[in-house]
Amino acid sequence: MSIRDWPAAERPREKLLALGAATLSDAELLAIFLRTGVAGQSAVDLARHLLGDFGGLRALLQADLPAFSRRLGLGPAKFAQLQAVLEMARRHLAEQLRRDSALESPQAVRDYLKALLRHEPHEVFGCLFLDAKHRVLAFEALFHGSIDSASVYPRQVVKRALAHNAAALILTHNHPSGVAEPSQADRLLTRRLKEALELVDVRVLDHFIVGDGEPLSLAEYGWL
């Protein structure tokens, strides 16, 4: 049966318009993106098949072009569309951050950093550079590592903070495992960076670890 033959309340597009995107399942959201199915499968059926094939939405979103294009109903055009959607979402979150003080918008900071780093297959360490009023100047991914670690050099962090004329910054890195709990090495690194940056009058406001769920704030746990 075609989706057009479903009751209006069960069609993904109509459901989204009536109730909001948050009410849709991963398969329903993906079906709206796909727009059409293939022979013998509606868009929702195809979406469910793809999610099962990839092992979930996260794996689909972080798939590279060859892996993405090997799947039924997908190809370079769909890959380009998906990457454009993801980048628009990241830029939208960045614009929200630039309007206000980062300290006044802690959820916006979390959302932005999660959008940037959650789908990275390897560990990435970056900094959100802020002015004296804690407004965002820039974000930079400074170090890239393996699946469970990245080498971070305080000298380079200080150098980039001075280049941006930053008064403060927020540190961040992801845990590809999805577990956001900080290691002893994470806490030690945070202290080292804080001490190094204090020498040039740059404050470290927080260090967010991005995993599954909400990014963890070391400042909120008293570990800064």
N, C-alpha and C positions, 0 to 999 in steps of 0.2 A: 504494500500500500504506500502511495506517495504521501509525503508530509502534507501536501495540499489537502489530502482527504482526512487528515486528523482533525479532531475538535480544535477550535481556535485556541482554547486555553492550554492545549498541550503542544502547540507549535512553538519551537524555540524563539523565533523572532517575535511573535505576538506575546509570548510569555515575558520576554525581556521588556518589551514596551509597556506592558501592563504592571509588572511587578518589580522590575529592575534587574540588572545583570547579575547581582549577587545571588539571586534565587535560582539561577541556572546551574546545572551540573557541568562538569568538565566536558562531557560529551556534547551537551547542548550548546555550550559556547563554541566548541570546535566546529560543530555542524553549521553554525551561523557563518563562521569564517570560511568553511569549505563551500557553502552555498548550494552545491549539488552533490548527489551521490554518484554511484556507478551502477552498471547493469545489475539488477537484483538487490541493490542496497540503497536505502534512503541516505540522506546526508548524516542523519543521526546514527544509523547502522554503521556507516563507514567510519564515523568519528569514534564509535565504541571499538570497532576493529583496530583502528590506528592506535588508540590509547592502550589497548591490550598488547599490540605488537611492540610498541615502544616501551611499555612498562609504566606508563603514566604521562601526565601533561608536562612535567618538568623535563623528562628525557626527550620528549618531542620538541620542546622549545629550545633545548640546547644542542639538538642534533645538527651536524654539519650538512652541507649541501649534498654530498654523495649519499649519506645515510638517509637523509630526508627524501631524496628523489627516487630511492629504490622502492618506496612504499606505494601501494595501489592508491591512485587518485591524487598523488602529489607529484610535484616537479619543480623546476627552477622558478617558474612564475609564482607558484604558491609560496615557495621559500622566500622569494624577494618580498612578497606581500607581508609575510609573517615578520620578517626582520624589520620592515618599515613600521609595522604596528608596535613592535617591542621598542623601537627607538623613539617613536612618538610618545609612548608612555613614559619613558625615561626623561624625555625633554619636558614633558608636562610636569612631572614631579620636580624637576630642577627649577622650573619657572616658579612653582609654588614656594620653594625654598628661598629664592632670591628676593621675594617680596617682603619677607619678614626676618626677624632675628632668629637664628637657628635655635637659640635657647627658648624662644617663645613658641617654637613649632617642633617639639621633640618627635611627634608622630610623623611629621613631614620628613624629618631627617631619617628616621627609621625606614619609611617607605622608599625614599630615594636610594639609600644605601642597599636595601634589599633588592630593588629593581636592578641596580648596577651589578651586584656581586653574587646573588643567590645561585644563578645558573652557571657560574664559572666552574669548569671541571677541575681546575687547579687553584691552589691558594693564591690570592691576590691581596696585596697590602696597599692601602691608599690613604690619602689625606683630603679632608674637606677644609680648605683654607678660608679664614674669616677675617673681616675687618674689625676695627675697634668697637663697632656696634654689633658684632657677631653676625653680620650679614655675609652671605656666601660670596666669595671672590672666585673660587674655582675648585674643581675636584680633579685630583690626579691619581692614577694608579701608578705607584712608584716601583713596586717590586712584584715579580711573578715567580712562583715556585712550583713545587711538585704537588701531588695530590694531598699531602699532609703538612707541608711546611714551605716557608719562603724566607730567604735571607734578607734581613732589613738592616740598613746602615744608617745610624743616626746622623752622620755627616751629610748625607744626601737629603734627608728630611729637613734639616736645618737650612741647607742651601736652597731648597725649593720654597720654604717658608719665607726666606729673605727675598727671593726673586718675586714673590707675590706681594711683598710688603705686608704680610699677614700679621695681625695682632694676636690671633688665636687660631687654633685648629682642632679638628676632631679626627682622631685616628680610626681606622677601620680595617678589618680583614675578614675574609670568609673562611668557614670550615666546610670544605666540600662534603664531608661526612654527614653534614646536616646537624651535628651536635654543637651547639653554640657555647657550651661550657668552656671557660678559659683554662688553659693549661698554666702550669707554673711558669713556663717560658713566656707565655703571653703577658703575664703580670709583671715579670721581670723586665721584659722589653718595654712595657708601658712606662715603668719607673725610669729606665735609662733614657727614653725619648723625652720624658717630662723634664728630667734634669738637664739634658742637653739643650732643650729649647728655652728653658728658663735663663740660660746664659745670654740669650739674644732677645730676652723680654717677649717671648711668644708663649702664651698660655695653652696648655693642653686641657680642653674642656671635657673630653670624654674619649673613650675607645669602645667602639661598637664591634661586636663579633656577629657576623651574619651566618645563620644556619637555617634550618627549617623553623617555621614559626617566626615570632618577633625577634629582631636582633637584640642581643644582650648588651646592656650598658654596664661597663666596669665602674663608672662613676656612681650609678644607682646602688651598686653593691658595696660601695666604699673601698674599692680596690684601685683607686686612682691616686 
